[in-house]
Amino acid sequence: MFFGKSTVVAAIAALTFATAAPSLEKKAQNSGTATYYAAGLGACGWTNSGSDYVVAVNSAQYDGSKCGSKLWVWNPATSTIAFPTVADECPSCNSGDLDMSEGLFGHLTNNNFDLGVFEMQWGYL
């Protein structure tokens, strides 16, 4: 039986996620509200576009030494996960909250920008 390239790639991706998912449970978790913003020059010192998967971390948890670090972000309502980069600080966010680039927010909400916000979980990789 012959499997197409896309079938093989999808199977590998599913296996990779299935084996990686339990390790995320061992990482420190944060819960909060996700919002989105027009990405640009961030507190980390570089410029991002709206299509980049980047976040601004709330001021209470922002640490400049984490700039460029990868996070995992989980939206339980859509069962979607993403792995953005810390690029900015969000002074108007509460502890646990993340402000996301439009591309990241769209990915995690199936492009439902009408939501404006959603509850999520996140942590550093």
ChimeraX attribute file (.defattr): number of C-alpha atoms within 10 A of each C-alpha:
attribute: neighborCount
match mode: 1-to-1
recipient: residues
	/A:1	2
	/A:2	5
	/A:3	7
	/A:4	7
	/A:5	9
	/A:6	9
	/A:7	11
	/A:8	11
	/A:9	11
	/A:10	11
	/A:11	12
	/A:12	12
	/A:13	12
	/A:14	12
	/A:15	12
	/A:16	11
	/A:17	12
	/A:18	11
	/A:19	10
	/A:20	11
	/A:21	12
	/A:22	10
	/A:23	10
	/A:24	14
	/A:25	10
	/A:26	8
	/A:27	13
	/A:28	10
	/A:29	14
	/A:30	14
	/A:31	16
	/A:32	16
	/A:33	16
	/A:34	22
	/A:35	21
	/A:36	20
	/A:37	15
	/A:38	14
	/A:39	23
	/A:40	15
	/A:41	13
	/A:42	18
	/A:43	16
	/A:44	17
	/A:45	12
	/A:46	12
	/A:47	12
	/A:48	17
	/A:49	14
	/A:50	17
	/A:51	15
	/A:52	15
	/A:53	22
	/A:54	28
	/A:55	30
	/A:56	27
	/A:57	25
	/A:58	20
	/A:59	18
	/A:60	14
	/A:61	14
	/A:62	18
	/A:63	14
	/A:64	14
	/A:65	8
	/A:66	15
	/A:67	20
	/A:68	15
	/A:69	13
	/A:70	18
	/A:71	17
	/A:72	17
	/A:73	24
	/A:74	19
	/A:75	19
	/A:76	13
	/A:77	11
	/A:78	11
	/A:79	9
	/A:80	13
	/A:81	19
	/A:82	17
	/A:83	19
	/A:84	20
	/A:85	20
	/A:86	26
	/A:87	28
	/A:88	31
	/A:89	23
	/A:90	22
	/A:91	14
	/A:92	10
	/A:93	19
	/A:94	15
	/A:95	18
	/A:96	20
	/A:97	25
	/A:98	29
	/A:99	26
	/A:100	29
	/A:101	26
	/A:102	23
	/A:103	19
	/A:104	24
	/A:105	28
	/A:106	16
	/A:107	18
	/A:108	24
	/A:109	19
	/A:110	11
	/A:111	13
	/A:112	12
	/A:113	13
	/A:114	7
	/A:115	9
	/A:116	11
	/A:117	15
	/A:118	15
	/A:119	14
	/A:120	20
	/A:121	19
	/A:122	23
	/A:123	18
	/A:124	18
	/A:125	12
